[in-house]
Amino acid sequence: MTNLSKTRNQFNPAAVNLLTVDEASEGQRIDNFLAKILKGVPKSHIYRILRSGEVRVNSKRVDSSAKLNLGDQVRVPPVRMAQQPQVESVAKPQVSKFDDAIIFEDEALLVIDKPAGFAVHGGSGISRGVIEQLRLERPHAKFLELVHRLDRETSGVLLLAKKRAALVNLHDAIRNNQTDKRYLVLVHGKWTDQKRRVKLPLHKFVLSSGERRVAVQDDGQDSETIFYLRKPLGEFTLLEAQLVTGRTHQLRVQLSHLGFPIAGDDKYGDFSLNKSLQKRGLKRMFLHSAETNLRHPVNGEKLKLIAPLPKELEKFVQVLSAEPTHD
């Protein structure tokens, strides 16, 4: 007996299923599509049923790297799945953590002003990040994926795609430098250039503890940022940083290497300075994704997405502005 199904809720693992590829799965590799559908089934078994030809797309055998198109019919054979825990039929409604942080939303795109202190995704001892929390709050969302990342202590504009086509188009735009991302950053030191283009090779590595780090190294990937002087603040300077590339920890490593560590940066900054800054009211890293300009990934409309400087950072700027300057 064949079970015709379009969603995982209708999926019957004990029968042959014919699944229709919808917008959420368009462009996805068949092995990743099956991993999403066959929760609890080992990857080795997924690749075995692909190799054996038991999985068909539009009645044809495919290899694991084949990409799916909208409307494709995927035949999935009967499989034994891990026992799922019983779930209460009436679940408590999730209290939203990010409703007040939404900058823009439509059928294809969700943009939030991410608070500092939230990881964008779970891992490394963090059970739930922004993406997991939003999926929990939106159980009926067919598709929700991060377009890019922000460091845990960085606040500001964060893009999420609600359609696979939007995700693909946004990744293409980022790759082809068709987005304009601006950060506000407070550095220690007297920066004098009104505009400065910085190009440095960045090398990623992992410490024995498992922590990811980045260093300026000749064999690293090219990184590029344009810095603009926004406001001198005594021994500090407020800068605007326009990303040309988007490497891991790019701004933090570039500025530290130049001798202008970011205030409050606990990874690449000045640790003794950070301790004194905490006593003066700065409890976090002063790095904020303030503005992103791009074209809408579906309709091409120009979008200007702005996240105001958080109150705690605005307050610290006022504290510095009120302090006497010493030349």
N, C-alpha and C positions, 0 to 999 in steps of 0.2 A: 504493500500500500504506500502511495506517495503522499507526503504531507507538503502542501504548498505553503510557503511561509515567507514573510517579508521582514519580520522582526524577531529578535532573540526570544521575546516572550512567547511566540508561537512555535519556537523550535522544539522538535521532539527528537531527542537523541537516540531513541530506540527504533526510529524509522528512517527511510531515505527522505531527505529534505531537499526541496528545490527553493533556493533563496534568490530573491530578486535584488540586485544591487541598487541601492537608493543613493541619494545625494551625499549622505554621510559617509558612504564607503567608496564613492567614485574616486578613481585614481589610486586606490590602495592596492598593495601587493596581495596576492591570493594567500600567502602564508600568514601575513598579519591579519587579514580578514578572518581566516579560520581560527587563529589564536584568540581573536575577540569573541567569536561565536562559541568556540569550544572551550569554555572556561574549565580548568581543571584537567584538561587533556594534555599530556606531555608533548613538548615540541617534536620529539623524536617520532611520536605516533602521527602527528600532523604531516611531517615530511614523508613518512612511510605511505600514507594513503594518497599523497600527491604522486609519489613515484610509481605506485601501483596502478594509477589511473582510475582509482575509485572516486576521486574528485574530478568533476568535469565542469567546464565553463562553456555554455552554449553547446553542450553535447560533445565537446572536444577535450582531449587531454591537455594539460598545461603544466609547465614547471613552476617551481616555487616563486620565481621572480616575476611571473606574469602579473600585469596590472589590470585592474577591473574597470569597466566602463559602465556608465549609467544604463540600467535596464538589462545588464547581463544576467543570465540564469546560471546559478552555481548549484551543482549537485553535490550534496554532502552525504556520505554513507552513514549507516548506523554506527554510533560510537558509544563506548562506556565512559561516562563522565563521573568526576568526583562528586560524592554526596554533598549537596548544598545544605547549610544549616537552615533550620526552620526559622522563618521570619514572621513576626507578628503581623497579622493582616491589617491592623490599624497602627500606623507608625505616627509618632509624634512629629508635628511639623517642625522643620529645621528653622532655627532662629538665624536670620541672615546676618552675616558679618560684613558684607560688602555692598548692600543695597544703597547706602548713603555715599558710597565711593564711586558710583557709576558716572562716567564722564559722557559716554555715548553708547547707544545700543540700537541695533535694528536686527533684521532677520539673519544677517551674515556676520556681524561684527559686535563684539562687546569690549569696551574700553573702560578700565577702572583706574582710579588713583590709588595705587597700592600703598598701604601704610608701611612704615619701617618696622622691622621685626618679624615680618611674615615671609617665609620662604615661598617661592613660586610653586614648588612641588615637594612632595614628601621624599624622605630619604635621609641618610646620615643621622639617624636618631629622631627625625621629625616625621611623625605619623601622618600628618595632614598639612599640605600646603594650600596655596590659593586655589590651584586647579582642582584638587580633591574636594575642597570645601565648596566650591561653586557647583561641582557636579552633584554633591550631596544635596545642595539647596535646590537644584534644578533636575530632579530625577527624570523628568520627561524630555529633557534635551537630548536629541538624537546625536549631536556632535558638539564637542566643546574641547578645544585644544589651545595651548599656549602658542603664540606666534613667536615670541622671543622670551628672554629671561631678564630678570633684574636680581641683583644680589639681595640677600635677605635684609640687610640694613639700608638698602637704597629704597627710597620712596618714589612715587610718581607714576607716570603714564605706563600702563601695561596693556598690551593688545592680546585679545583672545579671539579665535575664529569660531563661528557657529556653523560654518559649512566648510567641507573639505576644499571646494573650489576657492573659497576666500583664503584659506590657509596657503594653498599652493600659490595663488596670485601674490599674496603678501610676502611669501618667502622669495619669490622672483623679484619683487620690487626692492626688497632689502639687499638681495644679492647684486642687483644692478644699480645700486646707489640711487634709487628713486624715492627714498624716504629721507626726511630731514629731522633728526633727533637732537634736541638741545637739553643739556643738563645745567643745573646751577650747583656750583661746588665752591666750598670755602677752603682755601689752602693756607698753610703757615708760611709766611715769607712775603716780601714786598715785590710783587709782580709788576713790571713797568711797561711791558709791550701792550699796546692797544689791541693788536691782533698778532697771533703767533701760530704758525702751522708746525705741528710736531709729528715726526715720522720715526718710529722705533720698531725693531724686530722683537716680538714677544714669544717666549718659549714657555709652554705649559709642562708642569711636572707634578708628581704626587709625593708627598712626604711619607715616611714610614708609618705615620699615624693614619694615613689615608686621606689627609687634607690636601685639597688641590691648591697649587700655588703657580704663580706666573713670574718670570724674570725677564729682563732685557738681555737678550743673547743673540749673537750673530746669526745662528741657524734658526731663529724663530720666525713666526709669521709676521708679515708687514702689518703695522697698525698706524692709523693716521687720525689725528684730531686737530680741529681748529679752535684755539682758545681766544676768547675776547675778554678784555678787562671790563668788569662791571662796576666795582667799587673798592677802592683801597680802604682798609679798616685797621689802621695801626700796623701791628706786626702780622696781620692777616690780609688776604685779598679775596674778594668775591669774584669768581670767574664764571663765564658762560662757556660751555664746551659743546661744540658741534661735532658729532661723530661722523667720520668718513668711513671708517671700518668699525666693526662691532666685536672686537675680541674679548675673551674672558678677562675681567678685571682691568680692562684697557686704561681707563682714566686713573684708577688707583695706582697702577704700576708706572705709567708714564710720568705722572706728577711726582711720585716718590723718587723716581730715577732722576728727575730734573732738580730735586732738592726742594720741592714744594709739596710736602705730604698733606693729604686731606685731613682736616680737623676731625678727630674722632675715629679715624680708620684704625681698627684694632689688628689689622693684618699687615699693612704696609706702611703704617703711619709712625709717628713719634710717640712712644708709649708713655714716657714721663710727661710729655705735653698733654696727652689725652687725659691723664689723671687730674692735672690741674684744671683742664677745661670742664671736667665733670663738676668740680667744685664751683665753677663759674656758671653752670647751668646747661652745658652741652652734654647730653647723656647718650648721644648716638653719632653716627658718621654723618657729616654734612655733605651729602650727595643726593641730589633730587632730580629725577627725570621730569623736567618742567614742561616740555612742549614737543609734540611730534606732528609734523606736517606730511601728509601723504594723499594719494588718490584712493577713493573707496575701492576695495578689491573687486566689487561686482559692477557698480554703476559708473565708476570713474570720477565721481564727484570729489572736489577738493575738500579735504578735512583738515581742520586746525584743532588739535586736541591739546588742551591746556590743563595742567594740574598746578594749582597755586602752591607757593612755598608753604610747607606745613607751619602751623602756629609756633611750634617749639623752635624751628629754625629761624623764622621771622623775628621771634623774641630775642634770640641770641644775636642776630645782626643788630638789633636795636641796642643791646647791651654793649656791643663793641663800638657802635657809633657814638655812644655816650661817653666812652672812656677817653681821657686826654691822650693825644698823640705825642710821640717823642721822636723828633727827627735826629 
